[in-house]
Amino acid sequence: MEELIISAEHEEKNYWRDLWSYRELLYFLAWRDILVRYKQTTVGVAWALLRPVLQIVIFTFISRKVAGLAQGPVPTVLLVSAGTLMWQLFASAFTDAGGSLLAGANLISKIYFPRLLLPASTLAVGFVDFLISLAILGVLMIWYQFSFGVTILIAPLFILLALTASLGAGLWIAALTVKYRDFRFIAPFIVQIGFFVSPVWYSSDRVPGFWRLLYSLNPMVGAIDGFRWAIFHGAVPVFWPGVVISAYTSLALLITAIFYFRKTEKSFVDMI
Amino acid sequence: MSDYCISIENLTKKYRLGQWGSSRDGLRHRIEHGVRTLFSSPRTLFSENRVKESDEFLALQDVSFQVKQGEVLGIIGRNGAGKSTLLKILSRITPPTSGKIRVRGRIASLLEVGTGFHPDLTGRENIFLNGAILGMTRVEITRKFDEIVAFAEIEKFIDTPVKRYSSGMYVRLAFAVAAHLEPEILIVDEVLAVGDAQFQKKCLGKMNEVAQSHGRTVLFVSHNMGAVNTLCTKAVLLRSGQVQAIGPTGEISMQYLSTSGLIASEISLVNKANKNPAITVIGGRLENKATGSSGFSHGDDLSVVLKIQVNEPVTYGVEFFLKDGLGVPIGFCPSDIQNGLSFTSKPGIFIHHCTLPAIPLAEGRYSLDIMISKPLVAAHEMIEDAFIFDVESSIFPGTVRRISQQNGYGAFVLKVIFDQPIPDPATPGDEGRISHTSESPVIV
């Protein structure tokens, strides 16, 4: 019979296999969050549409009237929608993942499971909201008679990029918050600042030459730019080196995050 | 040695006292420290970050034992003995500081029922969620769903959010899910302390069934000695993080109930608190007047003699607190419930004779706390565990039955007058239904 060894030094050799064997729990945790999300609300799931619609209206207004940005080949409202939806995906997935360990403190202190499941499962809520809100983009594109192209098939890749970035950043925050509650205050701050340094209500073409590379270190720059390119099939030019840089940063973020998470997860329960 | 399914070797768990994230571990400290080491001599580098011995607490200390396949092992000990820490390490919730545990087989642990229940979800949804959290697969849960619902007796409310459940229903549902787990090793922590008596019985039955018919290994922690006695064949007694004894449950529980301290018929003034300069107990003795010894049987008179030194004129009362072998309070008597009786005294040394007549106690160990009180106000002086005594036998006439704390039904023997049953006057005829075995009323 297989023998499990519990000790201080023992490095979990079967970490990933363990994670795989708990995949159903991942599903159930995600399912729980989605079920609970709109319980006891009057409007229910419509919230997933209402919030982005309001945001899109305001951001479009800011883009056109306040900042006075000229409209390119793609109507501003479409550009802003794509940006807003992607940003919302990141913001909610990142925030939920970051707070997931504290929210699940009770579970952590009472039962064993790979702790990685908690932040990972929270992505589902943001993702489902995102899928619902995609309807807004669809309706707007039909309204503006903007045709869909084949490039749309690549769009999921950029959504994945956004999710990678959310999980990477979320894992860091989650693991750090367990020990240092300071990061509870840092997370909303990141979302706030990130909003301005991501091309949400403007196009990243606005960022001048040299700054563009630095700007692309923000993983969401590549994700949003790529997503816009894929949805509007090339009507918006894309700065590929920037996308590559963003992809690398999100990947680096995720890998380091998993590394740090694994290093600290054993002692979560003693510190939480 | 190879037939174990859990082998614990030199397990130690150290906890840090104080708060994480505060001063020494704080982020600010880390940053400061980092900056300082950049600019300072290497000597300060070593003087920092060292944890003082006194900041540490050993919850478990060099614990070793083995559990065989199919064994039902009770883990007993007083609060703070390290039981919960041991279970937490076994359930992989927290890592040990040193030592090793080898486990053969799938472990499921029940440190609390209803872990992960979400108040907004319905009973049905929570069964699936909780089942998954406890390690069941979806297929398994679906297969056992009806059984779980029936066991919990909540058929009607299965689609109601659990936040609308009564606490009894909630606990029943939670236990039902847990009871239908099928791990090779089950770890249970005091979950039986929940629910009403009837449901507790059902839970015990279920655990017994799991242990006996399926040959599973069960580790069971409880303060309920009755439950430990009925369920477990073997027990481990923990004390201050160390294994004090391991062996058959009967012996171990006996030892547990009697290690509350040595019998002390002379007063022990070690645990004296609220010392008051005006009045203090300086000596005392506890005895069985009938035999002149310090041993007692059920129904004996217990007499306490206290020697009190009064330094200033004072008004005081005397209060007794009786605790059972587990340290659970079972009785209380302040002198002022006897017509507001309190004593007023001039300085001097006085002897108090107090009698607790016909103690209605079951076999086992007891301790007596004594308080010298300002009547209805506060304590002049409190002496914890002033006396420790045993009730050695509780033989009742006409029966071989012994009533002991170890039965798990409490320490206080109820006095009940049982009349002979009489035919129900509302039911006509058929008077010979009840056969009389004894002519006179039976008094226990």
Interface residues (C-beta under 8 A of the other chain):
Chain A: M1 E2 E3 L4 I5 I6 S7 A8 H10 E24 L25 Y27 F28 L29 W31 R32 L35 V36 K39 Q40 N106 L107 I108 S109 K110 I111 Y112 F113 K179 Y180 R181 D182 K266 S267 V269 D270 M271
Chain B: Y15 R16 W20 G21 D25 G26 L27 K88 I89 L90 S91 R92 I93 T94 P95 P96 T97 S98 G99 K100 I101 R102 V103 R104 G105 I107 S109 L111 E112 T115 G116 H118 D120 L121 E125 F128 L129 A132 I133 L134 T137 R138 P161
